[in-house]
Amino acid sequence: MEYRDRVSGINIISKNREQLPYGNKDRGVFLPPEKGRRAIFVPSFGVMEKEEINDVVLAAQEKEDMRLKRREISPQKERLENITRGALEAKPGQRRKRIKEILKSEGDRWI
């Protein structure tokens, strides 16, 4: 009898999972942007279970859908649009002066 006939084989199964910083539950989830939504990233680092992460993701998606439905313009974007519009309406060479006037009229709350 030969040696290879006597040995049926050795299987090594490793069931050790990677140790996460705050426990051994789920890692988290990243959803890329879709349908105008922003990307959603929910880090868990082992603290939350999969069901908890799914609940957080659903809430974030609903929040993004409401944001898209409102089409609300942020104050910073509105301010930049005003500055750009004012600068483009001014004559070349007068644009810097016009921007300073716009910033002064808005007050110190933006500085």
ZADO-1210 file (C-alpha; in nm, 4 decimals, padded with zeros to 6 digits):
<atoms>
<atom x="00.0000" y="00.0000" z="00.0000" code="MET" pos="1"/>
<atom x="00.1282" y="00.3400" z="-00.0889" code="GLU" pos="2"/>
<atom x="00.1353" y="00.6419" z="00.1388" code="TYR" pos="3"/>
<atom x="-00.1103" y="00.8483" z="-00.0641" code="ARG" pos="4"/>
<atom x="-00.3732" y="00.5773" z="-00.0321" code="ASP" pos="5"/>
<atom x="-00.3682" y="00.5930" z="00.3495" code="ARG" pos="6"/>
<atom x="-00.4085" y="00.9700" z="00.3839" code="VAL" pos="7"/>
<atom x="-00.7524" y="01.0886" z="00.2815" code="SER" pos="8"/>
<atom x="-00.6721" y="01.4579" z="00.3083" code="GLY" pos="9"/>
<atom x="-00.6483" y="01.7386" z="00.5568" code="ILE" pos="10"/>
<atom x="-00.8961" y="02.0223" z="00.5584" code="ASN" pos="11"/>
<atom x="-00.8283" y="02.3370" z="00.7520" code="ILE" pos="12"/>
<atom x="-01.1296" y="02.5567" z="00.8116" code="ILE" pos="13"/>
<atom x="-01.0645" y="02.8887" z="00.9740" code="SER" pos="14"/>
<atom x="-01.3692" y="03.0523" z="01.1274" code="LYS" pos="15"/>
<atom x="-01.1898" y="03.3435" z="01.2883" code="ASN" pos="16"/>
<atom x="-01.3447" y="03.6709" z="01.1843" code="ARG" pos="17"/>
<atom x="-01.1485" y="03.9919" z="01.1715" code="GLU" pos="18"/>
<atom x="-01.1606" y="04.1720" z="01.5052" code="GLN" pos="19"/>
<atom x="-01.3330" y="04.5080" z="01.4608" code="LEU" pos="20"/>
<atom x="-01.2454" y="04.8034" z="01.6856" code="PRO" pos="21"/>
<atom x="-01.5681" y="04.8069" z="01.8924" code="TYR" pos="22"/>
<atom x="-01.7031" y="04.4523" z="01.8722" code="GLY" pos="23"/>
<atom x="-01.7783" y="04.1727" z="01.6292" code="ASN" pos="24"/>
<atom x="-02.1121" y="04.2764" z="01.4879" code="LYS" pos="25"/>
<atom x="-02.1589" y="04.4279" z="01.1411" code="ASP" pos="26"/>
<atom x="-01.8963" y="04.6450" z="00.9702" code="ARG" pos="27"/>
<atom x="-02.1292" y="04.9085" z="00.8268" code="GLY" pos="28"/>
<atom x="-02.2517" y="04.9979" z="00.4807" code="VAL" pos="29"/>
<atom x="-02.1744" y="05.2391" z="00.1963" code="PHE" pos="30"/>
<atom x="-02.4358" y="05.3185" z="-00.0672" code="LEU" pos="31"/>
<atom x="-02.3130" y="05.5057" z="-00.3757" code="PRO" pos="32"/>
<atom x="-02.5100" y="05.8065" z="-00.5003" code="PRO" pos="33"/>
<atom x="-02.8162" y="05.7215" z="-00.7074" code="GLU" pos="34"/>
<atom x="-03.1188" y="05.9078" z="-00.8492" code="LYS" pos="35"/>
<atom x="-02.9851" y="06.2432" z="-00.7312" code="GLY" pos="36"/>
<atom x="-02.9254" y="06.1216" z="-00.3759" code="ARG" pos="37"/>
<atom x="-02.5966" y="06.1810" z="-00.2052" code="ARG" pos="38"/>
<atom x="-02.3819" y="05.8851" z="-00.1071" code="ALA" pos="39"/>
<atom x="-02.4771" y="05.7294" z="00.2265" code="ILE" pos="40"/>
<atom x="-02.2105" y="05.5908" z="00.4585" code="PHE" pos="41"/>
<atom x="-02.3039" y="05.4281" z="00.7885" code="VAL" pos="42"/>
<atom x="-01.9942" y="05.3148" z="00.9801" code="PRO" pos="43"/>
<atom x="-02.0470" y="05.0601" z="01.2550" code="SER" pos="44"/>
<atom x="-01.6987" y="04.9345" z="01.3450" code="PHE" pos="45"/>
<atom x="-01.8680" y="04.6326" z="01.5008" code="GLY" pos="46"/>
<atom x="-02.1024" y="04.8199" z="01.7350" code="VAL" pos="47"/>
<atom x="-02.4361" y="04.7861" z="01.5517" code="MET" pos="48"/>
<atom x="-02.6088" y="04.4787" z="01.4178" code="GLU" pos="49"/>
<atom x="-02.7167" y="04.4463" z="01.0551" code="LYS" pos="50"/>
<atom x="-03.0829" y="04.5263" z="01.1315" code="GLU" pos="51"/>
<atom x="-02.9845" y="04.8462" z="01.3116" code="GLU" pos="52"/>
<atom x="-02.7677" y="04.9545" z="01.0196" code="ILE" pos="53"/>
<atom x="-03.0516" y="04.8850" z="00.7753" code="ASN" pos="54"/>
<atom x="-03.2840" y="05.1040" z="00.9851" code="ASP" pos="55"/>
<atom x="-03.0318" y="05.3895" z="00.9812" code="VAL" pos="56"/>
<atom x="-02.9850" y="05.3541" z="00.6037" code="VAL" pos="57"/>
<atom x="-03.3620" y="05.3630" z="00.5429" code="LEU" pos="58"/>
<atom x="-03.3948" y="05.6764" z="00.7565" code="ALA" pos="59"/>
<atom x="-03.1077" y="05.8427" z="00.5674" code="ALA" pos="60"/>
<atom x="-03.2658" y="05.7528" z="00.2325" code="GLN" pos="61"/>
<atom x="-03.5999" y="05.9008" z="00.3426" code="GLU" pos="62"/>
<atom x="-03.4228" y="06.2180" z="00.4556" code="LYS" pos="63"/>
<atom x="-03.2456" y="06.2449" z="00.1199" code="GLU" pos="64"/>
<atom x="-03.5739" y="06.1914" z="-00.0652" code="ASP" pos="65"/>
<atom x="-03.7356" y="06.4737" z="00.1354" code="MET" pos="66"/>
<atom x="-03.4391" y="06.6984" z="00.0577" code="ARG" pos="67"/>
<atom x="-03.4755" y="06.6253" z="-00.3134" code="LEU" pos="68"/>
<atom x="-03.8494" y="06.6842" z="-00.3001" code="LYS" pos="69"/>
<atom x="-03.8061" y="07.0291" z="-00.1401" code="ARG" pos="70"/>
<atom x="-03.5275" y="07.1401" z="-00.3749" code="ARG" pos="71"/>
<atom x="-03.4095" y="07.3720" z="-00.1026" code="GLU" pos="72"/>
<atom x="-03.1103" y="07.5960" z="-00.1747" code="ILE" pos="73"/>
<atom x="-02.8599" y="07.6204" z="00.1066" code="SER" pos="74"/>
<atom x="-02.7758" y="07.9694" z="00.2396" code="PRO" pos="75"/>
<atom x="-02.4135" y="07.9302" z="00.1320" code="GLN" pos="76"/>
<atom x="-02.5122" y="07.8393" z="-00.2245" code="LYS" pos="77"/>
<atom x="-02.7549" y="08.1312" z="-00.2410" code="GLU" pos="78"/>
<atom x="-02.4837" y="08.3680" z="-00.1169" code="ARG" pos="79"/>
<atom x="-02.2315" y="08.2433" z="-00.3736" code="LEU" pos="80"/>
<atom x="-02.4889" y="08.2793" z="-00.6514" code="GLU" pos="81"/>
<atom x="-02.5551" y="08.6410" z="-00.5465" code="ASN" pos="82"/>
<atom x="-02.1835" y="08.7225" z="-00.5412" code="ILE" pos="83"/>
<atom x="-02.1240" y="08.5577" z="-00.8795" code="THR" pos="84"/>
<atom x="-02.4239" y="08.7263" z="-01.0390" code="ARG" pos="85"/>
<atom x="-02.3129" y="09.0651" z="-00.9067" code="GLY" pos="86"/>
<atom x="-01.9560" y="09.0136" z="-01.0270" code="ALA" pos="87"/>
<atom x="-02.0652" y="08.9118" z="-01.3751" code="LEU" pos="88"/>
<atom x="-02.2997" y="09.2106" z="-01.4064" code="GLU" pos="89"/>
<atom x="-02.0212" y="09.4554" z="-01.3165" code="ALA" pos="90"/>
<atom x="-01.7837" y="09.5880" z="-01.5777" code="LYS" pos="91"/>
<atom x="-01.4368" y="09.4332" z="-01.6028" code="PRO" pos="92"/>
<atom x="-01.2060" y="09.6127" z="-01.3624" code="GLY" pos="93"/>
<atom x="-01.4978" y="09.6921" z="-01.1290" code="GLN" pos="94"/>
<atom x="-01.5805" y="09.3350" z="-01.0254" code="ARG" pos="95"/>
<atom x="-01.3655" y="09.3292" z="-00.7115" code="ARG" pos="96"/>
<atom x="-01.5253" y="09.6512" z="-00.5921" code="LYS" pos="97"/>
<atom x="-01.8729" y="09.5084" z="-00.6613" code="ARG" pos="98"/>
<atom x="-01.7973" y="09.1891" z="-00.4660" code="ILE" pos="99"/>
<atom x="-01.6773" y="09.3927" z="-00.1678" code="LYS" pos="100"/>
<atom x="-02.0000" y="09.5975" z="-00.1818" code="GLU" pos="101"/>
<atom x="-02.2116" y="09.2823" z="-00.1823" code="ILE" pos="102"/>
<atom x="-02.0190" y="09.1342" z="00.1102" code="LEU" pos="103"/>
<atom x="-02.0476" y="09.4598" z="00.3054" code="LYS" pos="104"/>
<atom x="-02.4241" y="09.4804" z="00.2419" code="SER" pos="105"/>
<atom x="-02.4713" y="09.1250" z="00.3753" code="GLU" pos="106"/>
<atom x="-02.3004" y="09.2191" z="00.6985" code="GLY" pos="107"/>
<atom x="-02.0451" y="09.0486" z="00.9172" code="ASP" pos="108"/>
<atom x="-02.2550" y="08.7340" z="00.9676" code="ARG" pos="109"/>
<atom x="-02.0837" y="08.5642" z="00.6736" code="TRP" pos="110"/>
<atom x="-01.7274" y="08.6416" z="00.7675" code="ILE" pos="111"/>
</atoms>
